[in-house]
Amino acid sequence: MYKKLSDDLKIKVKDTILKLVHNPFPTELKVHKLSWKLSNYYACSIDYSNRIIFEVIDNQILLLLVWDHDIYK
């Protein structure tokens, strides 16, 4: 899926991942715990409309998904 992202979005994803590596819960990424069936996961902002879903396991971050809010339409 990463290969299908635009070059601009790939750069933003890399920058976001680097921020998560240094601090998994930075306020500027609006990290929040998800609920219901996704309650084991967190989401954070890449930019205004794109998000990353990730899981923290044994102090390691497992990236699961990059998506935009269009999936809700």
LINPE-V717349 format. One line per field, one symbol per residue. ss: DSSP state (~ for helix, > for strand, _ for the rest). psi: psi as a letter, one per 30 degrees, with the letter a starting at -180 (. if undefined). burial: # if it has 24 or more other ideal C-beta (glycine too) atoms within 12 Angstrom, else .. A space follows every 50 residues. Layout:
BEGIN
ss->???
psi->???
burial->???
END
This chain:
BEGIN
ss->_~~~__~~~~~~~~~~~~~~~~____~~~__>>__~~~___>>>>____> >>>>>>>__>>>>>>>>>~~~~_
psi->eefflleeeeeeeeeeeeeeeejfhkeffhkkkllbfgffllllkeaefk lkklkjjhgkkjkekkllffff.
burial->........#..##..##.##...#....#.#.........######...# ####......#.#.###......
END
